[in-house]
Structure formats: C-alpha cells, structure tokens
Amino acid sequence: MYTIKGKRIVVFGGTGFVGRELISRLVRAGAYVTLLARHPQRHQEMGVLSRLRMISGDVRDAACVGQALSGQDAAVNLVGVLDGPPRQLQALHVDWPKRLVESGRELQRIVHVSAANADVDGPSRYLATKGEGEAAIMRSQVPWTIAAPSVIFGIGDTLFNKFALLLRLSPGAMPVVRPRARFSPVHVGNVAEAILRSLVHDDTAGRRLALGGPETWTMREMLDYTRRQIGSHKLLVDVPDAFARMQAGAMGLLPGRPFSPDQYRTLSVDAMADTAALRELGIEPTAVEAVVPSYIGRDRRQVRFDQFRQEAGGAPTDR
C-alpha cells in the first residue's frame, strides 16, 4: 500500500482543472498541501479544504517560489498554457521547469505534468516547449517523474463541455478541423491519482508515464459523440487542411485567440497514450461513456463549487 499521509507537498499551477482534483485527493490522503497561486482570492472555494495553505505569488518570482518550496517534501508542477505568445510558452514551459529544478534541490521528489505528444522537435511551439521542459526536469538531481497525459475529460472540463458549447453556437453546421486527429481521452481522476501515487512509488522515479484512457477517439468522433449527447442535429463538416490553416491564421488575430496557427500545428500530431502506466499503478482507466453523459452541458462554475462543498461535508446546491 502507498501512503502520503503527513507529507508536505507544494503544487504549482494547482488552481486549474487537474490541480483542483489533485489537491482534493492529496488532502483526503492526509498530505499537507501548499498552493502557489497568482490570485488566491479568486479561488475561495478551495479554502474549505483542511491542510491546504495558499500563498499569493507567481512562478516567475524567485522569492515566491523559495517561500513555497521551503520545508516541502515534494513538488508537483502543473503550470502550462495551451496557447500563447512564444515568449509566454518559453517562460512557463521551459524557463520555469529549469528554475524549479535549480530551486528545488532539497526536495525528495518532483512530479512534472507534460503532454503525451510533447517533443522538442514537435511542429508547434506548444509541443516543442513542452518537450524542452521535460528535458529540463530529466536533468534534475532530485528523483523525478513525468506524467504525460492525452486530452483530459471530467466534470468541469474544457474538452466535451467546450465541444457542447461550440455546437450550440454553430449556425446550422459545425466545422471540424483535423477530423482524423487521434486522442486517448483520460479521466481527470485517473490523472490526479497517478500523480499522487507517483509521489510515493519509488519505481516511478526517473520515468515518463504516458497516461491514456481505454479507447482511441478521433476529433470527429468526439464531436459526434458530444452532438448526440446534447441532442443536437447540427451538421459536422470536415475542413480541408488548406482552409483550416487559413482559418487558424485569421482566428489567431482575434481577441482571445480562439484558434491559432500553433494550435493547428499541435493537432497534426496524435495525442496518444495507452493504459499501461495507469494499470501498473493500480488505477482502473475510466471510459468516456461512463461519466461524460452525467455532466455535459452543466455549468462549470457551479460544478466546481459543489465539488468543494462536498469535500467540506456539505451538500450540493440546488440547480
């Protein structure tokens, strides 16, 4: 049996989708968790968790990082963005892991969360910087584990929920970019549990764990599944690559960059992973069909609030 009770864990990037699930599990397992967050006041619902300490700060601030690392047994790095200017991708995916390795020399373990298709020679800046970040972690003298999941789903996700929103907003037809791109959707609970167990399983040290779900889905299959779940009759129209590239270029200039050339290039590499690492850790992979119908289309903010009320012993609010 693994145990994490009493361990002091610092989590960077823990206010996001995976981080919330992970911190909840760490606290339930008896760990003392420190969370470095840029805006703790925006995540007050996390304050209901016992043994959680939130520090205001940024990973680009050496003093904040030093404060967060002080007295810790292990660190989990979840910092990352799916898209952004090259300077931001470099700062968060490459420079920050290098700083963590340098500043965290007294740690007993580092778990770094990357992406299944990360590659220093990848076609997009996202994939390349993720690959460079992995390389930095691998040079650490502290025992490390890299968790590399495929796309992640679960309550409050930005995968199937986003597909549902786009389908509802589409006027009659939904364009499908890279319809044959392949993924191994993995449940957020599986990913969080794999990270937790990696913190204390000695045999995961020095390994890159690819985390995938039990099935392979193409982009078109995921959109079609979502369409059927929400009862939509919108047409799905495959977009030729040449047109998709132009579309990405135009949308990348819009506020918020809803779709960019770098995201298009990222989709040119399948985000595939099998279930071997999960099963080795004693985790039974969760299928998409087992959970997505229960939450698709629900309000993400309400779901998030309900999760933390339940952690504190309260009942979900009425909807």
Stockholm file with secondary structure:
# STOCKHOLM 1.0

chainA/1-319         MYTIKGKRIVVFGGTGFVGRELISRLVRAGAYVTLLARHPQRHQEMGVLSRLRMISGDVRDAACVGQALSGQDAAVNLVGVLDGPPRQLQALHVDWPKRLVESGRELQRIVHVSAANADVDGPSRYLATKGEGEAAIMRSQVPWTIAAPSVIFGIGDTLFNKFALLLRLSPGAMPVVRPRARFSPVHVGNVAEAILRSLVHDDTAGRRLALGGPETWTMREMLDYTRRQIGSHKLLVDVPDAFARMQAGAMGLLPGRPFSPDQYRTLSVDAMADTAALRELGIEPTAVEAVVPSYIGRDRRQVRFDQFRQEAGGAPTDR
#=GR chainA/1-319 SS CCCCTTCEEEEESTTSHHHHHHHHHHHHTTCEEEEEESCGGGGGGGGGSTTEEEEECCTTCHHHHHHHHTTCSEEEECCCCSSCCHHHHHIIIIIHHHHHHHHTTTCSEEEEECCTTCCTTCSSHHHHHHHHHHHHHHTCSSCEEEEEECSEESTTCSSHHHHHHHHHHSSSEEEESSTTCEECCEEHHHHHHHHHHHTTCGGGTTEEEEECCSSCEEHHHHHHHHHHHTTCCCEEEECCHHHHHHHHHHHTTSTTCSSCHHHHHHTTSCBCCCSHHHHHTTCCCCCHHHHHHHHTTSCHHHHHHHHHHHHTTCCCCCC
#=GC SS_cons         CCCCTTCEEEEESTTSHHHHHHHHHHHHTTCEEEEEESCGGGGGGGGGSTTEEEEECCTTCHHHHHHHHTTCSEEEECCCCSSCCHHHHHIIIIIHHHHHHHHTTTCSEEEEECCTTCCTTCSSHHHHHHHHHHHHHHTCSSCEEEEEECSEESTTCSSHHHHHHHHHHSSSEEEESSTTCEECCEEHHHHHHHHHHHTTCGGGTTEEEEECCSSCEEHHHHHHHHHHHTTCCCEEEECCHHHHHHHHHHHTTSTTCSSCHHHHHHTTSCBCCCSHHHHHTTCCCCCHHHHHHHHTTSCHHHHHHHHHHHHTTCCCCCC
//
